[in-house]
Amino acid sequence: MPIQRVFLLLSTATAETLIMVLFSTVFSVLLGLPLGVLLYISEPSAGIKPRPLVYQVLTRLVNAVRSFPFIILMVILFPLSRIVIGTSIGTKATVVPLSIAVAPFVARIIESALQDVDAGVIQAARAMGSTTMQIILKVLIPEALPSFINGITLTIINLIGYSAMAGVIGGGGLGDLAIRYGYQRFRPEILAGAVIIILVLVELIQFIGTKLSQKIAAAR
C-alpha cells in the first residue's frame, strides 16, 4: 500500500477518534457533573443536604450503568443513537453511547473530588449565610477543581480506549482502522500506526492534564 494511502487512512481515522472523544467528553461531563454534585450533597451521612432516598436511587442508577460492558451498552443504545443522530453507525452515532457510558464514571469522579474538600471551608461558608447553591458554585467546585482536572484527564483516556472498541461495531476511528485494515487485511504497518497514535494521544492528554492540574493547585 502506498505511503500516501496509509497516511490518509491514519489521518482520517485520527480525526474521527478526536471527534468522538471531544464530543463524548463534553456531553459526559454535562451529564456527570450535576449527577456527581447531587450524589455528594444528598449523601445521608456527610452530604450538605442529605436526601437518603435520592442518594440511593442515584447511586444504584450509576452502579447499574457502570456494570454494563461497553460493547453491550453500545448495542443496547443503538436505538437511542438512531433517534438522536438519525443513524446507529458511524462516528457521530458513537458519541451517544460513549457519553452515556462514561457519565457515571464522571459522576463518581466528581463525587470523590467534592468529598476531599475540607469540611472546615464548607462550615465557614455556611456560617457566612451562603446558600447550598452558593456553596456548590463558589466553594466546592473551585476547591475541587484540581481533582476535577485529574478526573477529566482519566475520563478522556478511558474514552480513547472506548472509542477504539467502538470501531469494532462500526464506530469508525483508529479502532475501526486497526481492525479492518491492520488485522483483517494483514496490514501490520497500519495496525502499528494506529497503536502508536493512540499511545501518543494518551501520553499527550495525560501530560496536559497533569500540568494544568498542578498549575491550578499552585495558583490557589
HUTALIN-V478089 format. One record per residue. N is the residue number from 1. RES is the residue in three letters. PHI is phi in whole degrees, -180 to 180 (NA if undefined). OMEGA is omega in whole degrees, 0 to 359 (NA if undefined). BURIAL is b if it has 24 or more other C-alpha atoms within 12 Angstrom, else e. Layout:
N RES PHI OMEGA BURIAL
N RES PHI OMEGA BURIAL
This chain:
1 MET NA 180 e
2 PRO -58 182 e
3 ILE -62 179 e
4 GLN -64 179 e
5 ARG -67 178 e
6 VAL -61 180 b
7 PHE -62 180 e
8 LEU -64 180 e
9 LEU -63 181 b
10 LEU -67 181 b
11 SER -68 178 e
12 THR -65 180 e
13 ALA -65 178 b
14 THR -64 178 b
15 ALA -62 178 b
16 GLU -64 178 b
17 THR -63 180 b
18 LEU -63 177 b
19 ILE -64 179 b
20 MET -59 184 b
21 VAL -67 182 b
22 LEU -61 184 b
23 PHE -69 178 b
24 SER -66 177 b
25 THR -63 181 b
26 VAL -60 184 b
27 PHE -71 179 b
28 SER -68 176 b
29 VAL -70 178 b
30 LEU -61 178 e
31 LEU -82 187 b
32 GLY -79 182 b
33 LEU -62 179 b
34 PRO -63 179 b
35 LEU -65 178 b
36 GLY -65 178 b
37 VAL -63 179 b
38 LEU -63 177 b
39 LEU -61 182 b
40 TYR -68 187 b
41 ILE -73 182 b
42 SER -96 182 b
43 GLU -58 190 b
44 PRO -60 187 e
45 SER -93 186 e
46 ALA -130 182 e
47 GLY -70 181 b
48 ILE -77 174 b
49 LYS -146 188 e
50 PRO -58 175 e
51 ARG -140 186 e
52 PRO -54 182 e
53 LEU -66 179 e
54 VAL -60 182 e
55 TYR -63 182 b
56 GLN -64 179 e
57 VAL -64 183 e
58 LEU -66 183 b
59 THR -66 178 b
60 ARG -72 176 e
61 LEU -64 179 b
62 VAL -62 181 b
63 ASN -65 181 e
64 ALA -65 181 e
65 VAL -67 181 b
66 ARG -67 183 e
67 SER -77 181 e
68 PHE -75 169 e
69 PRO -60 188 e
70 PHE -61 181 b
71 ILE -61 179 b
72 ILE -65 180 e
73 LEU -62 178 b
74 MET -60 180 b
75 VAL -63 180 b
76 ILE -63 185 e
77 LEU -91 177 b
78 PHE -54 179 b
79 PRO -60 178 e
80 LEU -66 176 e
81 SER -61 180 b
82 ARG -66 179 e
83 ILE -71 186 e
84 VAL -77 186 e
85 ILE -98 184 e
86 GLY 102 179 e
87 THR -154 178 e
88 SER -111 181 b
89 ILE -122 174 b
90 GLY 110 185 b
91 THR -62 182 b
92 LYS -63 181 b
93 ALA -64 182 b
94 THR -70 182 b
95 VAL -60 183 b
96 VAL -63 179 b
97 PRO -66 177 b
98 LEU -61 181 b
99 SER -63 182 b
100 ILE -70 180 b
101 ALA -67 186 b
102 VAL -92 183 b
103 ALA -54 178 b
104 PRO -63 176 b
105 PHE -64 177 b
106 VAL -62 180 b
107 ALA -60 179 b
108 ARG -67 177 b
109 ILE -63 179 b
110 ILE -62 180 b
111 GLU -59 181 b
112 SER -64 180 b
113 ALA -64 180 b
114 LEU -68 179 b
115 GLN -66 180 b
116 ASP -83 179 e
117 VAL -69 181 b
118 ASP -58 181 e
119 ALA -63 179 e
120 GLY -63 178 e
121 VAL -65 179 e
122 ILE -68 179 b
123 GLN -64 178 e
124 ALA -65 179 e
125 ALA -66 177 e
126 ARG -64 181 e
127 ALA -63 179 e
128 MET -85 177 e
129 GLY 87 180 e
130 SER -69 175 e
131 THR -78 179 e
132 THR -59 180 b
133 MET -65 178 e
134 GLN -65 177 e
135 ILE -62 180 b
136 ILE -65 188 b
137 LEU -79 187 e
138 LYS -104 182 e
139 VAL -120 188 b
140 LEU -64 184 b
141 ILE -65 177 b
142 PRO -61 181 e
143 GLU -68 184 b
144 ALA -93 187 b
145 LEU -57 178 b
146 PRO -58 177 b
147 SER -67 176 b
148 PHE -58 182 b
149 ILE -61 178 b
150 ASN -61 180 b
151 GLY -67 179 b
152 ILE -67 176 b
153 THR -60 176 b
154 LEU -62 178 b
155 THR -62 180 b
156 ILE -62 179 b
157 ILE -64 176 b
158 ASN -62 180 b
159 LEU -65 176 b
160 ILE -62 177 b
161 GLY -65 178 b
162 TYR -62 181 b
163 SER -64 177 b
164 ALA -66 177 b
165 MET -67 180 b
166 ALA -63 178 b
167 GLY -63 180 b
168 VAL -64 182 b
169 ILE -116 171 b
170 GLY 88 182 b
171 GLY -82 184 b
172 GLY 80 178 b
173 GLY 86 185 b
174 LEU -67 178 b
175 GLY -63 178 b
176 ASP -62 180 b
177 LEU -63 181 b
178 ALA -62 181 b
179 ILE -75 188 b
180 ARG -71 183 b
181 TYR -97 185 b
182 GLY -69 184 b
183 TYR -93 186 e
184 GLN -71 180 e
185 ARG -104 175 e
186 PHE 55 177 e
187 ARG -115 184 e
188 PRO -61 180 e
189 GLU -67 178 b
190 ILE -73 177 b
191 LEU -60 179 b
192 ALA -65 180 e
193 GLY -63 179 b
194 ALA -65 180 b
195 VAL -65 180 b
196 ILE -63 180 e
197 ILE -63 178 b
198 ILE -62 179 b
199 LEU -63 179 e
200 VAL -65 179 e
201 LEU -61 180 b
202 VAL -63 180 b
203 GLU -64 181 e
204 LEU -65 181 e
205 ILE -65 179 b
206 GLN -63 180 b
207 PHE -64 181 e
208 ILE -64 181 e
209 GLY -62 180 b
210 THR -65 180 e
211 LYS -64 180 e
212 LEU -65 179 e
213 SER -63 179 b
214 GLN -64 181 e
215 LYS -66 180 e
216 ILE -67 180 e
217 ALA -64 180 e
218 ALA -71 183 e
219 ALA -82 183 e
220 ARG -78 NA e
